[in-house]
Amino acid sequence: MLAKIRGYFIIIEFSLTILIVILLLYLFKNKKHKIRKLYGTIQSCFMGFNVIQKGEPDKEAKLILINHQSLIDIIALEATYPKDLCWVAKKEIEQIPIFGHVMTVSQMISIDRKNKRSIIEIIKLSKKRLSEGRVIAMFPEGTRGDGKNLLEFQVGAKILAEKLNLKVQPVVIANTKHVFNSEDTTSNRDNISVMYLNSIDPKSDRNWFETMKNNMQIRLKDELANYNSHR
């Protein structure tokens, strides 16, 4: 029952505070990264979670690939990552009333999954954002999973990395679905793990994409086993 109450509180709190963030992003466009990073830190207090970082962000990585399970994944990354992330997300998010403004004002990249040629536009926009000193962030699964098993990785992330010859750093996030599950509207106070794995040069191994997914799955299961042993 308490988890349900907390879940509805999070939805109301998030809806209200995101309005403030959007306003600040429009008013202080040259401070967008700092605003999003501060918001991520503040949200950890409101939502009652603590981020445990394992490993370090690679300053030379240009593409960050992250497993996806909860809205909090983005918040946790924004709070811990030192550079200005440019998120690649499905176009439907950009079209959400009010919330979509976060995408547009922050100059994120949206994907039209119905258009097979959208990868060409993603490559073009990614080159532009990289030239501005930003780092591209993607969820290779394309949608939220169950938090335990990774979904099949979409080929778009692989094409982007290889076409632009980008150094890739995989990031594994664990326990965010337990902290906030939008499917059953529940929330629990707990820790979240953000694990920065070793970076990858796509040119070094033709099977790098599959190997990366397997390694991410192993780290995710090991970390969840650690959480479960303490509950």
N, C-alpha and C positions, 0 to 999 in steps of 0.2 A: 504493500500500500504506500509506504514511504517513497519507494522508488518511482511510483506513478506520480505522486504529488511533486516530487523533485523534477520529473520529466516535464510536466506541464509548466512548472515555474521556469525551467530553462527555455522553453519555447517562447513564453511571454517576455522573459528578460532579454533573450536574443533579438526578438522582433523589435523591441524598443531601443536597445543599444545600437543596433545596426543602423538605425535612422540617424543617430548622432554621428556615427562613423562616416556615413555617406556625406553628410553635411560638411564634416571636417575635411574629407577628401577633396570636395569641390572648392572649399575655401582656401586650403593650403596644398595646392597641387604639387608643389616642389617638396612637400614633406610626406608624400603618400606612403613611402616605405616605412618611415618612422611611425606613422599613425597606425598602420596595419600591425606592425610589430608590437606597439604598445597595447593595442586592442587585444592581441593574442595573449599577452601577459595578464592583462586585467581579467579577461574571460576565465583564465585558469582559477582565479579567486572566486568569481561568481559561480562557476560551475563546480567548484570544489575538487579540482584535480591537480596533481603535481606532476610535472614533466621530468622524467629521469632520462637524461641524455647519455647515450653510450657511443663512443667513437666521436670523431670530429668531422665537421664539414670540410670537404676538399676545396680549397680556394681556387683551384684550377678547373674544377668540374663545371661544365656548361649546361648539363642536362641532369636533372634530379628525377628519378623514377621511384614512386612511392606506392605501397599497397593501400587500398582504400576500403574503409568499412563504416566510417561515421563522419558527420559534419566536423567533428573535433580534429580530424586529421589535418585539415587546412590550418586551423587555429594553432595547433601544436607546432607545425612547421614554421608558420610565420613568427611564432614566439622564439624559436630556437635558431633559425637560420640567419646568418649575418648579412647576406646580400638581398637585393631586391628581386624577389621571385616574380616571374611572369607565368601565371598558371594557364594551362591549356585545358579547357573544359567544354563540355557539350553545349551547343547553341541554346538549348532549352533553358539553361541556367541564366543566360544573358537576358532571356525574355521574361523571367520572373519579375512581376511588378515590384518596384522599389529595390529589392535585393540585387537585381540585374545591374543596377547602377555601380555596384562595387566592381563589376567586370569592366564596364565601359570607362569609368573615370580612371581606373588603374591601368588601362590599356592592356588587359589580358587578351588571350587568344581564344576565340570560340570555334568549335568544330561543328560543321553541318554533317552529321553522320549519314544522312541520306544522299549526300553528294560524294561520289567516289573520287572526284578530283579535288576535294577539300585539302588533301595532303599537300598539294602544290601551294595553296594559300598559306598553310601552316608553316611550310618551309620558308616561304617569302617573309612572313611576319616574324618568324623566329630569328631569321638573320638580322632583321631590323632591331628587334629587342636586344639581341646579343650585342649589337654594335653600340647600344645605349648603356652597356655595362650590366645588363640584367642576366639572370639565370633562368632557364626554362624549367618548369616543374610540370610533371605529368603523372596521371594515374594510369599505368599501362593496362589495368584491368578494364578500364572504361566505365565502370560503374561500381557501386558498393557491394562488397562480398559479405560473408557471414562473420568475418573477423577471425576465422580459424583456418580456412583453406583458401588459397589464392585462386581467383578465377583465371580463365585463359587470358594471356596477355595479347592485346591487340597489336597488329603489326605496325601501326602508325609510329609508335615510339622508336621502333627499330629502324624504320626508314629514315626518320628525322636524324637519328644519331649517326647513321652511316652516310647519308647524303651530305651532311654538314661537318662530318668528321668531329663529332663532339665527344669530349671526355665525359663519361657517365658515372654518376655516383648513385647506387641504389640505397634507398632508405626504408627501413622496416619499422612500422608503427604497430604497437601491441596494446591491447586492452581499451582502446577508445570506444568500441561498441558496448563494453560493459559500463563505461562512464556515461555515455549517452547513446541510446538506441532509439532512433526516430521511428522505427517500424512498430514498436509496441509502446512508445512514449514513456520510457523509463530512464532514470538516471541514478548513478551511484557515485559516491565519493570514493576515489581510488587514485592510484598512480597510473601514469601512462609512460610507456617506454618509446623513445625515439632513437633508433639505432642506425648510425651512419656506417655503412659497410665500405669495404675497399672499392676505390674507383676502378673503372674499366675503360680500356682503349678498344673500341669496336674493331679496329684493324688487327688486333693481336690474336683474335680467335673468331673464326667464322660462326661458332656456336655460342658466342658470348650471351646472346639473348636468352636462350634456353637454360644455360648454366646459371645465369643471374637469377632467373625465376626459381630454380631449384634451391639455390643458396638462400634466397629470401624466404622461401617456404620453411626451410630447416630452422632458420633463426626465429621465425615467427612461432613455430611450434615449441621450440625450446623455451622461448620467453613466456609463452602462455602456460607451459607446464610449471614454470617457476611461480607465476601468479597463483595458479590453482593449488599449488602445494602449501601456500600461505593463507588459504581461505578456509 
